[in-house]
Amino acid sequence: MTSFKLKRAAMFVAALPTLLSHAAQAQSADDLAKATANPVADLISLPFQSNWDRKVGVEGNTQYTLNVQPVIPVKVNADWNLITRTIVPLVNQPALAVGQDSTWGLGDVVASQFFSPAKTGAFIWGAGTVFMLPTASKDRLGTGKWSAGPTGVVLVQTGPWTYGGLANHLRSFAGDKSRGTVQATFLNPFVSYSLGQGWTTTLSPEYTYNWEAPSGQRETFPVAAMISKVTVVGKQPISVALGYKHFVKAPNDQLDSGFRFAVSFLFPK
């Protein structure tokens, strides 16, 4: 009996490094998952977010948008970080009017800069500026205007929960004089829950109000429900997310639902 117990003890000691390694990997995955839920985390990431939105255009076809969204934090000093979040959209847009063809190209780039305290507790915040650049390769895919405004984010991370909101307001100040004025407000409350082992569920309404649009066409309001997993491929940490979008409101009663799939390459320091 004593020999048997000694053998079991030896087997446990031999397996201990592997068990600890798996536990450390799970903890690391949970830490990265928590960081990806924070828009102003001190984490370099490169997300590729695909969106398929149904019921667009005169024939109610599907619009595809690939958002390339690099996030780069810069240490300003011991007290402050500057987090840059850029959205570069590539769009395949169905015909919006009779006689049009579908079109593919680059949309307007949106670049946000948040100043955020380097040392934070459960409560985290960031504030700064947002710019929209008239980079669209075709008129139908952009505004033709230079726009800018304020942006901010507040959130709380406690236990497995992350909840908060991001907002910005854009107003045009230059650009093609023949194009309409840009004045739009974006509100993005969110709540995430960590399931452990790198898994996270997220609910994220994304509300846009276009102040210059005709009455009845000003609101776009999808709600996205996502599930994501942080894992390692080779030596590269990535986050893979899949979700469904339901449009509560959209201009001209278009856009009823959609799907989202995202792969984010993570570069922890």
C-alpha positions as CSV (number, residue, x, y, z in Angstrom):
1,M,0.0,0.0,0.0
2,T,2.8,2.3,0.9
3,S,4.5,1.6,-2.4
4,F,1.3,2.3,-4.3
5,K,0.9,5.7,-2.5
6,L,4.5,6.6,-3.2
7,K,4.0,5.8,-6.9
8,R,0.8,8.0,-7.0
9,A,2.7,10.8,-5.3
10,A,5.5,10.5,-7.8
11,M,3.1,10.6,-10.7
12,F,1.4,13.7,-9.3
13,V,4.8,15.5,-8.9
14,A,5.8,14.6,-12.4
15,A,2.5,15.9,-13.8
16,L,2.5,19.1,-11.7
17,P,4.5,21.2,-14.2
18,T,2.0,20.3,-16.9
19,L,-1.0,21.1,-14.7
20,L,0.5,24.4,-13.6
21,S,1.3,25.2,-17.3
22,H,-2.3,24.6,-18.3
23,A,-3.6,26.6,-15.3
24,A,-1.3,29.5,-16.3
25,Q,-2.4,29.3,-19.9
26,A,-6.1,29.4,-18.8
27,Q,-5.4,32.4,-16.6
28,S,-3.5,34.2,-19.4
29,A,-6.4,33.5,-21.8
30,D,-8.9,34.9,-19.2
31,D,-6.7,38.0,-18.7
32,L,-6.5,38.6,-22.5
33,A,-10.2,38.1,-22.8
34,K,-10.8,40.7,-20.1
35,A,-8.4,43.1,-21.9
36,T,-10.2,42.6,-25.3
37,A,-13.5,43.7,-23.5
38,N,-11.8,47.0,-22.6
39,P,-11.7,49.5,-25.5
40,V,-8.8,51.4,-23.8
41,A,-6.7,48.4,-22.6
42,D,-3.0,48.7,-22.7
43,L,-2.9,45.9,-25.4
44,I,-1.9,46.1,-29.1
45,S,-4.4,44.2,-31.2
46,L,-5.3,43.9,-34.9
47,P,-9.0,42.8,-35.3
48,F,-10.5,41.8,-38.7
49,Q,-14.2,42.1,-38.3
50,S,-16.6,40.7,-41.0
51,N,-20.2,41.9,-41.1
52,W,-23.0,40.5,-43.3
53,D,-26.1,42.7,-43.1
54,R,-29.3,41.6,-44.7
55,K,-32.0,43.5,-46.6
56,V,-30.0,46.3,-48.1
57,G,-30.8,48.2,-51.3
58,V,-33.6,48.0,-53.8
59,E,-33.5,44.1,-54.0
60,G,-32.9,43.6,-50.2
61,N,-29.5,41.9,-50.8
62,T,-26.7,41.4,-48.3
63,Q,-24.1,44.0,-47.7
64,Y,-20.6,42.8,-46.6
65,T,-18.2,45.0,-44.6
66,L,-14.7,44.0,-43.5
67,N,-13.5,46.4,-40.8
68,V,-9.8,46.3,-40.2
69,Q,-9.4,47.9,-36.7
70,P,-5.9,48.3,-35.3
71,V,-5.6,49.3,-31.7
72,I,-2.3,50.8,-30.6
73,P,-1.6,52.1,-27.1
74,V,1.2,54.6,-26.6
75,K,2.7,55.4,-23.2
76,V,2.7,59.2,-22.8
77,N,4.3,59.2,-19.3
78,A,4.0,57.3,-16.1
79,D,0.4,58.6,-15.6
80,W,-1.2,58.5,-19.0
81,N,-1.6,56.3,-22.1
82,L,-2.8,57.4,-25.5
83,I,-4.9,54.6,-27.2
84,T,-5.5,54.9,-30.9
85,R,-8.4,53.0,-32.4
86,T,-8.8,53.1,-36.2
87,I,-11.5,51.6,-38.4
88,V,-10.7,50.9,-42.0
89,P,-13.8,49.6,-43.8
90,L,-13.8,47.6,-47.0
91,V,-17.4,47.4,-48.3
92,N,-19.3,45.4,-50.9
93,Q,-22.5,47.4,-51.2
94,P,-25.6,46.2,-53.1
95,A,-27.4,48.5,-55.5
96,L,-29.2,51.3,-53.6
97,A,-31.4,52.4,-56.6
98,V,-32.9,51.0,-59.7
99,G,-30.3,50.8,-62.5
100,Q,-27.3,50.7,-60.1
101,D,-24.9,47.8,-59.8
102,S,-23.3,46.6,-56.6
103,T,-20.0,48.2,-55.8
104,W,-16.9,47.3,-53.9
105,G,-14.3,49.5,-52.3
106,L,-12.8,51.4,-49.4
107,G,-15.1,53.5,-47.1
108,D,-14.4,56.5,-44.9
109,V,-11.7,55.8,-42.2
110,V,-12.6,56.6,-38.6
111,A,-9.7,57.3,-36.3
112,S,-10.2,57.7,-32.5
113,Q,-7.7,58.8,-29.9
114,F,-8.3,58.2,-26.2
115,F,-6.2,59.6,-23.3
116,S,-6.6,57.2,-20.4
117,P,-5.0,56.9,-17.0
118,A,-2.1,54.4,-17.0
119,K,-3.1,53.2,-13.5
120,T,-6.7,52.1,-13.1
121,G,-8.9,50.1,-10.7
122,A,-12.3,48.6,-11.4
123,F,-13.4,51.9,-12.9
124,I,-11.7,52.8,-16.3
125,W,-12.2,55.8,-18.5
126,G,-10.8,57.4,-21.6
127,A,-11.6,60.6,-23.5
128,G,-10.3,62.3,-26.6
129,T,-11.1,63.1,-30.3
130,V,-12.5,61.2,-33.3
131,F,-11.9,62.0,-37.0
132,M,-13.6,60.7,-40.1
133,L,-11.4,60.9,-43.2
134,P,-13.0,61.1,-46.7
135,T,-11.0,58.1,-48.0
136,A,-13.9,56.3,-49.8
137,S,-12.9,55.0,-53.2
138,K,-16.4,55.7,-54.5
139,D,-19.0,58.4,-53.7
140,R,-21.6,55.8,-52.6
141,L,-19.2,54.4,-50.0
142,G,-18.4,57.6,-48.1
143,T,-19.4,61.1,-47.2
144,G,-16.9,63.2,-49.1
145,K,-16.3,65.2,-45.9
146,W,-13.7,65.7,-43.3
147,S,-15.4,65.3,-39.9
148,A,-14.3,65.5,-36.3
149,G,-15.6,65.6,-32.7
150,P,-15.3,64.3,-29.2
151,T,-15.2,60.7,-28.0
152,G,-15.2,59.0,-24.7
153,V,-15.5,55.6,-22.9
154,V,-16.3,54.6,-19.4
155,L,-16.4,51.0,-18.0
156,V,-16.3,48.9,-14.9
157,Q,-14.5,45.6,-14.7
158,T,-15.4,43.6,-11.6
159,G,-15.1,39.8,-11.3
160,P,-16.2,38.2,-14.6
161,W,-18.2,41.3,-15.6
162,T,-17.3,44.2,-17.9
163,Y,-19.9,46.9,-18.5
164,G,-19.9,50.4,-19.8
165,G,-20.3,52.5,-22.9
166,L,-18.5,54.3,-25.7
167,A,-19.8,57.4,-27.5
168,N,-18.7,59.9,-30.1
169,H,-20.1,62.8,-32.1
170,L,-18.9,63.7,-35.6
171,R,-19.5,67.0,-37.5
172,S,-18.1,67.8,-40.9
173,F,-15.9,70.9,-41.3
174,A,-14.4,70.6,-44.8
175,G,-14.6,68.5,-47.9
176,D,-16.7,68.3,-51.1
177,K,-19.2,71.3,-51.0
178,S,-21.6,69.4,-53.2
179,R,-22.1,66.7,-50.5
180,G,-24.3,66.9,-47.5
181,T,-23.3,68.0,-44.0
182,V,-22.2,65.3,-41.6
183,Q,-23.6,65.4,-38.1
184,A,-23.9,62.0,-36.4
185,T,-23.9,60.7,-32.8
186,F,-22.8,57.1,-32.0
187,L,-23.7,55.4,-28.7
188,N,-22.4,51.9,-27.8
189,P,-23.3,50.5,-24.4
190,F,-21.9,47.0,-23.8
191,V,-21.8,44.3,-21.2
192,S,-19.5,41.2,-21.2
193,Y,-19.3,38.2,-19.0
194,S,-16.2,35.9,-18.8
195,L,-17.1,32.2,-18.8
196,G,-13.5,31.1,-18.0
197,Q,-11.0,29.3,-20.2
198,G,-10.8,32.4,-22.4
199,W,-14.6,32.3,-23.3
200,T,-16.6,35.5,-23.2
201,T,-20.2,36.5,-24.0
202,T,-21.0,40.1,-25.0
203,L,-24.2,42.1,-25.7
204,S,-23.5,45.3,-27.6
205,P,-26.2,47.7,-28.9
206,E,-24.7,50.1,-31.5
207,Y,-27.0,53.2,-31.9
208,T,-26.3,55.9,-34.6
209,Y,-28.4,59.1,-34.9
210,N,-27.9,61.0,-38.2
211,W,-29.0,64.6,-37.4
212,E,-29.0,65.7,-41.0
213,A,-31.2,62.8,-42.4
214,P,-34.9,63.3,-43.1
215,S,-37.3,62.4,-40.4
216,G,-37.8,58.7,-40.1
217,Q,-34.4,57.9,-41.6
218,R,-32.2,59.2,-38.8
219,E,-31.7,56.1,-36.6
220,T,-29.7,52.9,-37.1
221,F,-29.9,50.6,-34.2
222,P,-28.5,47.1,-34.3
223,V,-28.0,44.9,-31.2
224,A,-25.2,42.4,-31.4
225,A,-24.9,39.3,-29.3
226,M,-21.4,37.7,-29.4
227,I,-19.5,34.8,-28.1
228,S,-15.7,34.8,-28.2
229,K,-12.7,32.6,-27.4
230,V,-9.1,33.6,-26.7
231,T,-6.7,30.9,-27.8
232,V,-3.1,30.5,-29.1
233,V,-2.2,29.4,-32.6
234,G,1.4,28.5,-32.7
235,K,2.8,31.2,-30.5
236,Q,0.3,33.9,-31.6
237,P,-2.6,34.7,-29.2
238,I,-5.9,35.4,-31.0
239,S,-9.5,36.1,-30.2
240,V,-12.2,34.5,-32.4
241,A,-15.7,35.9,-32.1
242,L,-19.1,35.0,-33.7
243,G,-22.4,36.7,-33.3
244,Y,-25.8,37.7,-34.5
245,K,-27.2,41.2,-35.1
246,H,-30.8,42.3,-34.9
247,F,-31.7,45.7,-36.3
248,V,-34.3,47.4,-34.0
249,K,-34.4,50.4,-36.3
250,A,-32.9,51.3,-39.7
251,P,-33.5,53.9,-42.4
252,N,-36.3,53.1,-44.9
253,D,-37.2,49.9,-43.0
254,Q,-34.1,48.2,-44.4
255,L,-31.5,46.1,-42.5
256,D,-33.3,43.5,-40.5
257,S,-30.6,41.2,-39.3
258,G,-26.9,40.2,-39.8
259,F,-24.0,38.1,-38.7
260,R,-20.6,39.1,-37.4
261,F,-17.3,37.1,-37.4
262,A,-14.1,38.6,-36.1
263,V,-10.5,37.4,-35.7
264,S,-8.3,39.6,-33.5
265,F,-4.5,39.1,-33.3
266,L,-3.3,40.1,-29.8
267,F,0.2,41.3,-28.9
268,P,0.5,41.4,-25.1
269,K,3.5,43.3,-23.7
